[in-house]
Amino acid sequence: MACERPDDLGVSLSQWDSVELARKLVADGVVVGISPQTVQRILAAHQLKPWRQHYWLSPKVPRDATFAVQVAHIVDLYTRPLAAWEVVLCADEKTSIQPRQRLSPTLPAQPGQPVRVEQEYKRKGALNLFAAFDTRSGKVYATTAERKRQVEFIAFLEYVDRQVPAEITTIHMVLDNLIMHKGKKVRAWLTEHPRFVFHHPPVHCSWMNQVEQWFGILQRKRLGIPDFADKTVLAERLMAYVAYWNQYAHPFNWSTKSVAKVMAKCQLAIAA
């Protein structure tokens, strides 16, 4: 029963939990009575947790030899020793970050009281954060913009170009396959800035872009309470967090083992 969808068994639930399974067992006459705790012990013995869920995406790109080559190329960028004249940056955009000013001030924690956040808020528009994560040092380069177009992306690239020392003659940049990253204006800009080299993971492999890991940290540590007076304050606080992060920046522990299962699936697909 735990391995069936509730809807398929005539129960309008999205997922089972121990209480609902106990009720269903009694309703179906499987047992006269059973406690949720007993159900949970039985499920634990069979390593079942039907109340949990995990999102996945049916791949539109086949896990074939081409896919394996693309994945191996990105992994090589992350793991091989770099020359003194090159860096590897992972870049992307965190979009539609809203200030959401609270109607009453957010109150800090007090003895016996957690941080208190007013539920009501005013919408003050949204910002986009452009960021690049240095895979070897953990340093983050970032700018904000109200729109997300090739113009804003190029402005971000120019910012990175100014920030990365001139002695770095090759800037490897890992980006997703967004059309904005491959547009005509961007291609023209790259022609004029040959030290930038773009690398694109396979489609629907955002997990391979390390800046996504940093976005997760940003969301948890800076945007967990979205209480900012307006977009100007939000932009200032985002840049302050980037500066704070860079004081203690660290890379992520990426290794070839991180994608071993994916590569194994590639090999199985190729063999088939």
N, C-alpha and C positions, 0 to 999 in steps of 0.2 A: 504493500500500500504506500509506503514511504517513497517508493521508486516510481510512483504514478503521479501525474498531474492531478490536483484536486478536481478540476473541471471535468476531467475524464471519468471521475468516479461520482459525479453528480453533486459535488460540493463547490460552492462559489467562493473559492479562495485562490489567491495567487500562489501561495506556498503553504506547505504543512508546517505546523509546529507540534510540540509534544501534547499540548492541550487538545488541539483539534484532532490529532490522530487518535488520542484516547477516546474522544467523543465518537468518532467514526467507528472505531472498533466495537464500542458498546452498541451504537445504533444499528450496525450490521449483524449483531448477534454473535460476533466472533468470541467475545468474552462477556461475562455478566458485569464485570467491573474491572477497571484498571486505572492506575494513577498516572498522571503525566510523568512523574519521576521514574516509574517503571518503564514507560515508553522510551524515555530518554536514555536509560541504561541499556535497553535493547538496541537502540539506534547506535549508541556509542560502541557497543560490542561489534557492530557491523560497519563501523566507520562511516555512518550516514549522518548528514547534517542538512536535511531538506529545507531548513529555514534560511540557509545561506544561498547566495547567488553569485555567479561570475559571468560578466559580459564577455562575449567573444564575437568575432566578425567573420562571416564566411568569406574566404579570400577570393577576390576577383582576379588576382594575379596568380597563376599556377606556381606551385612550389617545384619548379623545374630547375634545369641546369642554369638558366639565365638568372633566376631568383637567387640561387646559391652563390653565383659569382658576385651579384650585387651586395648580398649580405656579407660575404667574405671581405669584400673591398672596404665596407664601412668598418668592420671589426678590425681590419688591418690598420686603418687610420687611427683607431682608438688604442691599439695595443703595441704597435711597433715603436722602436726608439725614433724620436724625431731629430732631424738635423737642427743645428743652431739657427738656421734661417727660415724655419717653418713653424707654424702653429696650426692647431685644429680647433675650430670653433663650431659649436652647434647652435643654430639660430632658429627662431620661430617667433610667432606673435601670440600673446595672450590677449584675447579680444573682449570688447564690451565689459570692461571693469567699471562698475557703477559706484559713485560716491555714497549714495543712500544716507543722507544726513538724518540722524534720529531727531524726533520731536523733542525729546528730553536728553540731557547729557548722559553718556555712558558712565556708570559709576564703577570705580575700581573695587577690588576685593577688600573686604573687611573681616575681622574675626567672626567666624560663623556665617559669613555671607560671601557668595561667589561674585564675580564681575556681573553687574546687572546692565542689560541692554534693552532699551526701549524698543518694542516691537514695531511701532509706527515710524515711518520715515518718509522723507521727501525725495523724489527722483531728481537728480541733477545732471542727467545725461550720462555719457560713458566715454571711457578712454581705451586706447589700445596700447599695449606695452610691447615694444620690439626689444628682443634680448638675444645675446649670444653668450654661450658658456664655453670658456676655455677648458678643454678636456684634460689638460695636464696640470693647470694651476687652480682651476675652479673659479678664476676671476670672471665676473659678469660685466658685459658692456650692454648698456640699455638706454633707450629713449622712449618717450611717449608721444602719441599723436592722436588727434581726434578722428582721423579717418585711416583706412587701411587700403592703400593703393600703391601702385608702382612708385609714385612720387614720394610717399612717406617711406617706403622701403629703401629707395635710393638714398634718401636723406639719412637713414639709419646706417647704410653701408658707408656713406661718406664720414659719418661720425666714427665708425669703427676704423676706417682708413686713417683718420687723424690720430686715433688713440694708440694703434698698434705701431711700435717703433719701426723706423724706416729700415733698420737692418734685417727685419723680418721680410724676406722677399717673396714668400709664398704663404698665403692665408687660405688654408683649406676650410671651406664652410659647408657643413652638413645641413641641408634644408629639405623640407618635404616637397611634394610634387605640385604645390599650389601654382596655379597659372600665373599669379602675381610674381612669383620667383623666377619665371621663365619668359616674361613679357618682352616686347620689342625694346622698350626703354631700358629695361634692366640689361638685356643683352648688349645694347649699345654702350651702357656704362661699363660693363665688364670688359669690353674691347679696349676701352681707354684706361682700365685699371687691371693690368694683366697679373698682378700678384694675387688677385682673388680667384680661387678655383672652386666652383660649386660641385658638390657631390650629393646625389639624391638617393636615399634608400628606396626600396621597392614601395609601391603603393600600399597604404594601410599598414605601414610599419613605423608608426610614430613612436613606438616604444624604443626604437633604435636611436632616437634623437635625444641626447642627454639633457638638453635644456628643458625637456618635459619633466624630468626628475626635479630640476630646480624650480620649475613652475609649481610643482606640488608643494615644495617647501615654502615658497612665497605665499601660496594660498593658505597654508596652515598657519604660518607665523606672522604674516602681515595683513592678510585679507580675511582672516577668520571672523573679525568684527568689522564689517564694511560701514564704518561710521566716519565720513569725511564731509566737511562743509560744502565742498564743491570740487569741480574737476581740477582747479589749480592746486588746492590742498592735496588732493589725491595724487597728482603728478609729483608734487614735492615730497610726499611721504614715500612714494614708490622709489624715487631716486635716493632718498635717505636710507631706505632699506638696502638698496643695491650697494651703497657706500658702506653700510654696516656689514653686509655679507662679505664684501671684499676685504675687510679687515681680518676676517677669520676664514677666508675662502679655502676650500679644499676640493680636490677632484673626487669623482665617484669611482668606486673600485670596479672597473669594467675589465673583464677578461674574456678570453675565447670561450670559457665555460659558460658565460652568460648567454650564449646563443647555441650551445651544444645541442639542445633538443631540437631547435629549429633546423639546424644543419643536418641532424640525423633524419628528420622528416624529408629534407631535400634529397638526401641520398636514397631514401626508400622510394621517393617518387621517381627519381631518375632511373633507379634499378627496375622499377615496374614498367 
